[in-house]
Amino acid sequence: MTDPYTVLGIPPDADDAAIRAQYLQLTREFPPEEHPEKSAAIRHAYDLLKDLDARVNYRLFAAARSETIDAIIEDVVCQTPRRRITLNELFRAAGISGR
Amino acid sequence: MARKRSPATPPVPTPRDAEAALQRGDFVKAVEIAKALTNLTPTDESHAHYVKVLAAAFEGYTRLGKVKSVVETLKAAEELANRQPVVAEAVAVLHAKAGEFGKALALAATPRVHRHVADLCVRRNQADGAPAEVLAGWSVVQTAFRQYEAGQDDAAKETLQGIGLTSPFLEWKLFLRGLSAFATNDTARAVENWQRLSAEYLPAKLAAAPRGTIDPAFLASQIPETAVNLRRQAETLASGDLLGGLRAIQKFVGRDQRLQPVWKEVEKVAPKLRTAHPKLFVKLGTVLYEAIIRQGEPTDLKKYRTIFPPPADDPHFHRLEAMACEGSQVLDMAVEHWQKYEAWLAGNPAGWPADLATRARALILHRIGDILEDAGLPAQMPKEFQQVFRSLFDTPPPAKPKGNPDDFYRRSAALAPDWPTPAYDLFDRQVESKAPAAAERTAREFLARRPQDLPMLERLGKFFRGQHRMAESLDVFKQALATNPLDAKLRDNVGLASIATIRRNLIDGDLAACERLVAEAEEIAAKVFPAAFGSLKVTVARKAGRNDDAAEIESRLYADRLRAACVAFDLSVDGLLAKLKPAQRKAADARLKEALANPAPHPSEVYYLYGSWGMYKGEGLTYRGQPTHEKKIVALAENALKSTEGTDVDFESMVVALFQHRQHKAMLKILPKLTPRFPAAPFFPLFEAKTLYHEGRGYGIEYQMARLLDEAKRRAEASSVPRHRMLLEGIDQVRRSLNLPGGVFSSPLFGGDDDEDF
């Protein structure tokens, strides 16, 4: 589950009106017939945040679930700049003994 | 004379047998077969195959560290090379790989062998015993690598100019040029250099992982297993140990296993992650926070505290502990921690705007109410159960959480007056716990704030009906209907409440009120309950001395053949309750007597009749002869089987009426006859199973139910009627639960709550 605030691109203190406005804006940008997956994610995110009850419920009971170890690994891979790999590291990674 | 049997010929080995032996790691056998093949057919091809097998055995033994076998393999290869010069180069390669440079070059001093010698020098990081051709390039390559690793790419490039096209280190030159381009994000040049590498030599193997990240075609050309392996290698190369550590954590998190072993990895990874990716460090904390809730033990939280700072939303970990305790059913502790968390929220913590914090407190208090409500079934676990629990789990049974759900629902409702759920729950609990005054107060207070809240209006209307406060029930349902005039259920409820109110006034002798209410209810009640309302109109008219009106309405009511018995019943009972003179009741009594003796009534007649009988019962009215009437109606239901009329739907309605009045014994007589009469209808076997559960006891009952449910399922699956198909899900659910001890009895199908759904 992705963080719904990130999906909608809104700050954590956004109110009902701001959330609704952003949701409608995104729905226009990503119509379901052209972007089925993206629009489903937007709808799901909106359901999680659409009113005070939903937001409190999300924050209390579900927010922690929006993070996954898989996503962290993916982020580490993406965020790590390409670096100078040493010969020894290459030998180790390939499992070739000798150095 | 018996013929002499020729001895069995041993099967001739094939190259495929040698490959198979290599596959299973039986190198001795593989070499044996390959050697035998060269003896059988000594061709260049068989010799080449033999060398190939020897090379594979050599690699295998080297990998396993079997020095003696490596030596023996090389000896066999050397012998072969001495006999067959055609394989000399291949054997020389083996010697080069083994570091026997002298032997290798003596067998074949070719560029290929030189390149393998060069590979081994780089691999060992020393060139002792290497020939002059190799030594010349060795120092160049060493320098170039040092320069590259120091970030001096231009110098490295310059140095590599010393490696010519015929150098044994040409492959290493390409490799290093690619590596340098890769490090400086010159992907095209990296790919270009690496594409020129020969798969036979070491540089191609070393370049494979980084190449896979920038050359999709190369990665796609690998077998899936290799591609996965290369991706893993690339991840490790990209971020060193960090990713390996995260992968190790990944193996534990989100699975049904203890978290204890994960902390060693977390301790190693966390500091690196905090330095390199501070935001991801916070996310890792969140992931493990959630993991503790789902998989954790008390010691896990202690470990967590030593590595991660407490989350801003749960600085004392009360929420974590509460949710973890809920998950492990330690409900008394869960309630305690939730209370502490709620108290923390009440202290205006940073990051919680007042409206959010207040609603969060209301949600938590409501949750505590739910926990207490769910846990509150038996006041105390019976002693014998406590002993069984102890012997099974070697621990005392979990303590029941302390507290009254009502208090928490009330506090929740007070904190969030615009949120209806706690008010509904509080009201329902008060009704269930027979606290009518408190329930009414809850509903009234709530409706004062939200006068158009339909769920609460419906609750209150039904509550008044249950209390036989019909006029108040009517008022509330009318209020609800004004909010949603098209709601059919609300119209039914208004009709029902109107009839009950008129009847009360009739019994009380308030004729004026009756006349007024009849006029008011005409539009709704006459449509939804024509017989009951019509009968009241007739009785009110008779009471008021308008006999002609009464007779006219009565004759119209009797015109509906299927409701005629029901009309006679209503007229008879209403006449009795309204204290009409015997002469005024005589005709209805006679018609009722005749209807109750009908040897083959239509099933709908029985359905309407029982519905009317139930209406008096629901209104809390009693009269002389009431139980006898019920007995006769139930007997009529059995008589309905003799009727040639009636569809499966008519009989279904009749069966549902019997079920609602718990006439299980009668149903068990009727249903086995209806099942064959309507061979396509799944309803009857399903309801027989349902009735068996309610009525039947003893060994084997589940098997009978299973048989009936199978039949119901078969019929539902074969049917194209939507209402039959709708039964499938429920049937399947019960069938599955039949496999569990007692499962069927806890199924919603048998629970009673969902009965209306059928």
Interface residues (C-beta under 8 A of the other chain):
Chain A: D13 L52 D53 R55 V56 N57 R59 L60 F61 A63 A64 R65 E67 T68 I69 D70 A71 I72 I73 D75 V76 V77 Q79 T80 R82 R83 R84 I85 T86 L87 E89 L90 F91 A93 A94 I96 G98 R99
Chain B: L120 V122 R123 R124 N125 F145 Y148 E149 G151 L179 F182 A183 N185 L202 K205 L206 A207 A208 A209 P210 Q233 A234 E235 T236 L237 A238 S239 G240 L242 L243 L246 R247 I249 Q250 V253 G254 L273 A276 H277 L280 K283 L284 T286 V287 Y289 E290 I293 D313 R319 M323 P353 D355 L356 R359 A360 L363 I364 W419
